[in-house]
Each structure stands twice: as structure tokens, then as C-alpha cells.
Amino acid sequence: MSKKVAVLVAGSWGTALASVLADNEHEVMLWSRNAQQVAQMNEDHRNEKYLPGVDLSPRIHATTSMEDAVRGACAILIVAPSSAMREVTRELKLYRDPASLVIHATKGFETESLKRMSIVIAEELDCDASQIVALSGPSHAEEVVRRCPTTVVVASADLAAAEEAQDLFINSFFRVYTNPDVLGVELSGALKNIIALGAGLSDGLGYGDNAKAALLTRGLAEIARLGLEMGANPMTFAGLAGVGDLVVTCTSQHSRNWRAGSMIGKGQTVETVLQEMGMVVEGIRTTKAAYALAREYNVVMPITDQLYQVLFENKAGKQAVEALMGRVRTHEIEEIAQTQKEDWLRN
């Protein structure tokens, strides 16, 4: 049955998800503050800045009015950058029907508060965070709009809410699983962007596949280490939102975070990279948040530490890699190794 769904905002990922919803015969209202972008989408059915050369469904209608976008919508999908999430949801509160389902597909933290996106949204909408659904997983917008086979996860503490979101999106090329571990899914989606920056940095330095494989593997260990300390389900990190998203973001030409890291590895400054890309690179903000979280939870995150120094303390990329390679020897599986040591000491 066709339903009205509002999508906030009209970046590449928001537009791609709007296309999935339109393919499922839903009426989609895509909101943007940019009047020129809205006019182009309505007149030419294109979003050339973010998805050049892609024809959009006539079921997608763009608007600069958030009130028009959300009026009568059964669900609201928020795909704002993490830095704008609080501002967008604060405006949304003025027009949202409390009965509408709220889904977000943003991978990041609020840098100042270190809060996850579902928490920020719940605070601004005055609702329980358990009512928010998080959509994540290995999914590049450039492939989703071309209907390439893609599999994602929707996470919510409320199974009925997760299944409602699942029903909205699932189709023959966009498969959707549910997961109750919102914390793990949101952490995975945000933190993998840090490792993607590192993978790009390594590639930019010309270090090859061995180095990148090590970064992915040890990066996943870092993500899981922090996630477990915060209370996430360890199985989430082995799933779509964890290792799945990590692999695609660290190895694909479509990944903004990988591209940014590669450009930095080739000698460009962070400021120059951001200006040249002209798009949000969530991994840079996330590195700052993860650096603070690691200290708050007393978790060792060496890759994050070194990237923080590269991004915010002008450390050379080559020196960061040398620092990682020169760390004191340790065991690969830290928890098991620690247990074995305790057993040896007792015996």
C-alpha cells in the first residue's frame, strides 16, 4: 500500500533512500533548504550536485517547506549530517505528528556532547529514544540509486518500529534486516568512518593491501572494544553494520572518508581536502568524538589516536603509521590473552 514518507535532507544518501521508497510506490517528499536544488529536482528529476546523471522517480517531490514535507507522512526519514541533526530535528518538532515513525540514516556523533544520533533526535522531539529507528549497513548511494543489490539493517529497541521501517524499504534489490542493538549499530556506522580515513591514508602513502588489511582488522577490534565497554552486543560488530560497512567503506572509490584519507596521505591538508570535496566527511568529526570517548571509557584505540594526531595536531601520516607499527608487542585477542595470563598466575 502506498504511503507518504518525508525525507530530510536531499544529500546523496537521502536522495538514494528516497529513490528506494519511490520504487516501493510510496509518495516521497524530499526536503532541502536549497531552493535551486529543489527546483532542479522537481523540473528535471535530477540531483546533479550529489548524484550526477541519475534520473529520479516522478514519485519524488522536493520542497523547501518542512511543514509540507511532513504533513500527513506516516514516516519521517532523517539523513542530515551529524553536525546539523539537532537543528533539523528541532525544526521538525514544530510540524511532526507524534504518531509518525522516525528513522535516521546518519552515521556519526554530536561532537560536543558525544551523543549518538538517536539520542539527539529523541531529545529534540521529546520522545523516548527506543521509538527511533537507525538504518545502517554497507550501502553506497551511487550503487543504491542504480538498484545494485544492497543489504542493510534497521535497529530499534521496539521490534514493531523496526519491522515497520523494514516493510517501507525492503524490495528485490534492497534487503533489510532488523536488529535490537541500536547502540552497536550506531557505534559501528560512525566508527568505521575513522578506519576508512586510515585506509585511505595508507593507500595515499602507497602502502598496499597488506597494510590496509591490517587496518581493517585491527580497526574492527577497536570498534568492538569501545562498543563492548559501552554495552553493545558483540554480534553486531560481526554483522552488516559492523564488518560489512567497514569493508565497503574502506575499499570503495565511492567512500568520501577513504577519498579524504587518500588525499591527506598524498600530502594535502585537511582544510584543502574538505574544500575540494565540497561534501561532509563524517569521519573527521567522528575521530574527534571517538578520541574523547576512548578516554571517557578508558579504552585503548591506537588507530583512532594516531588519526586524531594527523587530523588535528599536524602529525605526518607516515609518522602515524610508524607509530602504529612500533607499538609494544601484544596479543591479538586481548580478552582471551588476559584470561590466560590470570590462569597462569593462579597456577
C-alpha positions in Angstrom: 0.0 0.0 0.0 1.3 3.4 -1.0 2.2 5.7 1.9 3.6 9.2 2.3 7.2 9.4 3.6 9.2 12.5 4.3 13.0 12.5 3.7 15.1 15.2 5.4 17.6 16.2 3.7 18.4 15.9 0.0 22.1 14.9 0.0 23.3 11.8 -1.9 22.2 9.3 0.8 18.9 10.9 1.4 18.2 11.0 -2.3 19.2 7.4 -2.8 16.9 6.2 0.0 14.1 8.4 -1.4 14.6 6.5 -4.6 14.2 3.2 -2.8 11.0 4.4 -1.2 9.7 5.6 -4.6 10.5 2.3 -6.2 8.3 0.8 -3.5 5.4 3.0 -4.8 5.4 5.4 -1.8 4.8 9.1 -2.2 8.1 10.8 -1.2 8.6 14.4 -0.1 12.3 15.3 -0.1 13.1 18.4 1.9 16.0 20.8 1.3 16.8 24.4 2.3 18.3 24.9 -1.2 15.6 26.4 -3.4 17.7 25.9 -6.6 18.3 22.2 -5.8 14.5 21.8 -5.1 13.6 23.4 -8.4 16.0 21.2 -10.3 14.6 18.0 -8.7 11.0 19.0 -9.5 11.7 20.2 -13.0 14.4 17.9 -14.3 14.1 15.0 -11.8 17.8 15.2 -11.1 20.0 16.0 -8.1 23.2 16.8 -10.1 25.3 18.1 -7.2 25.1 14.9 -5.2 24.1 12.2 -7.7 25.1 13.5 -11.2 23.5 11.8 -14.2 20.8 9.9 -12.2 17.2 10.2 -13.2 14.9 10.4 -10.2 11.4 8.9 -9.9 8.5 11.2 -10.6 7.1 9.9 -7.2 9.8 12.0 -5.5 8.7 15.6 -4.9 11.1 18.2 -3.4 10.2 21.1 -1.2 11.8 23.8 0.9 8.9 23.7 3.3 9.4 21.2 6.1 5.8 21.6 7.1 4.7 20.5 3.7 7.2 17.7 3.7 6.0 16.0 6.9 2.3 16.8 6.8 0.4 13.5 6.6 3.6 11.4 6.5 3.4 8.0 8.1 7.2 8.0 8.5 10.0 10.6 8.5 13.5 9.6 7.4 16.2 12.0 8.7 19.5 11.9 6.8 21.0 15.2 8.0 24.8 15.5 8.7 25.6 14.8 12.3 26.6 18.5 12.8 23.1 19.6 11.6 21.0 16.9 13.3 19.9 18.8 16.3 19.0 21.9 14.3 16.9 19.9 11.8 15.1 17.8 14.4 14.4 21.0 16.4 12.6 22.4 13.4 10.9 19.1 12.8 9.3 19.1 16.2 7.2 22.1 15.1 5.4 20.0 12.4 5.7 16.3 13.2 2.7 14.2 14.0 3.8 12.2 17.2 2.3 9.1 15.6 4.7 9.1 12.7 7.6 6.7 12.6 11.0 8.4 12.9 14.0 6.7 11.1 17.5 8.1 10.8 20.3 7.1 8.5 23.2 9.3 9.7 26.5 7.8 10.8 28.2 10.0 13.4 28.2 11.6 16.8 27.3 15.1 18.1 30.9 16.1 18.6 30.3 18.5 21.6 28.1 16.1 23.6 29.4 12.8 22.2 25.8 11.7 21.9 24.6 9.2 19.2 22.1 10.4 16.7 19.1 8.6 18.1 19.7 10.3 21.5 19.9 13.7 19.8 16.7 13.1 17.9 14.9 11.9 21.0 15.9 14.9 23.0 14.7 17.4 20.4 11.4 15.6 19.7 10.7 14.9 23.4 10.2 11.2 22.8 11.8 8.0 24.0 14.9 7.0 22.2 13.5 3.5 22.0 11.0 4.8 19.4 13.7 5.9 17.0 14.9 3.5 14.2 18.5 3.6 12.9 19.2 2.5 9.4 22.8 1.4 8.6 25.0 -1.1 6.8 27.2 -1.4 3.7 25.4 0.9 1.2 26.9 3.5 -1.1 24.3 5.9 -2.5 25.8 5.7 -6.0 25.0 2.0 -6.1 21.7 2.1 -4.4 20.2 4.5 -7.0 21.4 2.1 -9.7 19.5 -0.7 -8.0 22.6 -2.7 -7.3 21.9 -5.5 -4.7 22.3 -3.9 -1.3 21.6 -5.2 2.2 21.2 -3.1 5.3 19.9 -3.3 8.9 17.3 -1.3 10.8 17.8 -1.1 14.5 15.3 -0.3 17.2 14.5 -1.4 20.8 10.9 -1.5 19.5 10.5 -4.5 17.2 7.3 -3.2 15.8 9.0 0.1 14.8 11.9 -1.8 13.2 9.6 -4.0 11.3 7.6 -1.0 10.1 10.8 0.5 8.7 11.8 -2.8 7.2 8.5 -3.0 5.3 8.9 0.5 4.0 12.3 -0.2 2.4 12.6 -3.8 1.6 12.4 -4.9 -2.1 14.1 -7.1 -4.6 17.4 -5.2 -4.6 17.3 -3.5 -1.2 17.2 -6.2 1.5 16.6 -5.1 5.1 17.3 -7.0 8.4 16.2 -5.9 11.9 18.4 -5.7 14.9 17.5 -4.6 18.5 21.0 -3.3 19.3 20.7 0.3 18.4 23.9 1.2 20.4 26.0 -1.3 18.5 24.6 -0.4 15.1 25.1 3.4 15.6 28.6 2.9 17.0 29.6 0.7 14.1 28.3 3.1 11.5 30.1 6.0 13.0 33.4 4.5 14.0 34.0 2.7 10.7 34.5 6.1 9.1 37.6 6.6 11.2 39.1 3.4 9.9 38.1 4.3 6.3 40.1 7.5 6.7 43.1 5.4 7.9 42.7 3.0 5.0 42.7 5.9 2.5 45.7 7.5 4.3 47.6 4.2 3.9 46.6 3.9 0.2 47.6 7.5 -0.3 51.0 6.7 1.1 51.3 3.7 -1.2 51.5 1.1 1.5 49.5 -1.5 -0.4 46.9 -4.2 0.5 48.8 -5.8 3.5 48.7 -2.5 5.4 45.0 -1.9 4.5 44.0 -5.4 5.6 45.7 -4.9 8.9 44.0 -1.5 9.4 40.6 -3.1 8.7 41.2 -6.0 11.1 42.6 -4.0 13.9 40.2 -1.2 13.3 37.3 -3.7 13.8 39.0 -4.7 17.1 39.0 -1.1 18.2 35.4 -0.5 17.3 34.3 -3.7 19.2 36.5 -2.8 22.2 34.8 0.5 22.7 31.3 -0.9 21.8 31.6 -3.7 24.4 32.7 -1.3 27.1 29.6 0.9 26.3 27.3 -2.1 26.4 26.7 -3.1 22.8 26.1 -6.7 21.6 29.3 -8.2 20.3 27.5 -10.0 17.5 26.5 -6.6 15.9 30.2 -5.9 15.1 30.3 -9.1 13.0 27.2 -8.1 11.1 26.1 -5.8 8.3 26.5 -2.6 10.4 29.9 -3.7 11.7 32.3 -5.7 9.4 30.0 -5.3 6.4 30.0 -1.5 6.4 33.7 -1.4 7.4 34.7 -3.4 4.4 32.7 -1.4 1.8 33.7 2.0 3.3 37.4 1.2 3.5 37.7 -0.3 0.0 35.4 1.6 -2.3 36.0 4.6 -4.7 32.6 5.9 -3.6 33.7 6.3 0.0 34.2 10.0 0.9 36.1 9.0 4.0 38.5 6.8 2.0 39.0 9.5 -0.6 39.7 12.2 2.1 42.2 9.9 3.8 43.9 9.2 0.4 44.2 12.9 -0.4 45.7 13.5 3.1 48.1 10.6 2.6 49.3 12.3 -0.7 50.2 15.4 1.2 47.1 17.7 1.1 45.9 19.4 4.2 42.6 18.6 5.9 41.3 22.1 5.1 42.2 21.7 1.4 40.6 18.3 1.2 37.3 19.5 2.7 37.2 22.5 0.3 38.0 20.3 -2.7 35.4 17.6 -1.8 32.6 20.1 -1.1 30.8 17.4 1.0 30.6 16.4 4.6 33.3 13.9 5.6 31.8 12.4 8.8 35.0 10.5 9.7 36.8 13.7 10.6 34.3 14.8 13.2 33.9 11.3 14.4 37.6 10.9 15.0 37.4 13.8 17.5 34.4 12.3 19.2 35.9 8.8 19.4 39.1 10.1 20.8 37.2 11.7 23.6 35.0 8.6 24.1 38.1 6.3 24.3 39.4 8.4 27.2 36.0 8.6 28.9 35.6 4.8 28.9 39.4 4.1 29.3 39.6 2.1 26.1 42.8 1.7 24.1 42.2 2.8 20.4 45.7 3.3 18.8 44.4 3.8 15.2 42.0 6.5 16.4 44.7 8.1 18.5 47.1 8.3 15.5 44.5 9.6 13.2 43.5 12.3 15.7 47.1 13.5 15.7 47.2 13.5 11.9 43.9 15.4 11.6 44.1 17.8 14.5 47.8 18.0 15.5 49.5 18.1 12.1 51.3 14.8 12.6 52.6 13.4 9.3 50.8 10.3 8.0 54.0 8.3 7.6 54.9 9.0 11.2 51.5 7.8 12.4 51.9 4.5 10.6 55.4 4.1 12.0 54.0 4.7 15.5 51.3 2.0 15.0 53.9 -0.5 13.7 56.3 0.4 16.6 53.8 -0.3 19.4 54.9 -2.7 22.1 54.2 -6.3 21.4 50.8 -7.7 22.5 48.3 -10.4 21.9 45.8 -10.3 19.1 42.8 -11.4 21.2 43.2 -9.2 24.2 40.4 -10.5 26.4 41.4 -14.2 25.9 45.1 -13.4 26.4 44.3 -11.6 29.7 42.3 -14.5 30.9 45.1 -16.9 30.1 47.6 -14.8 31.9 45.4 -14.8 35.1 45.0 -18.6 34.8 48.8 -18.9 34.5 49.4 -16.7 37.6 46.9 -18.6 39.6 48.5 -21.9 38.7 
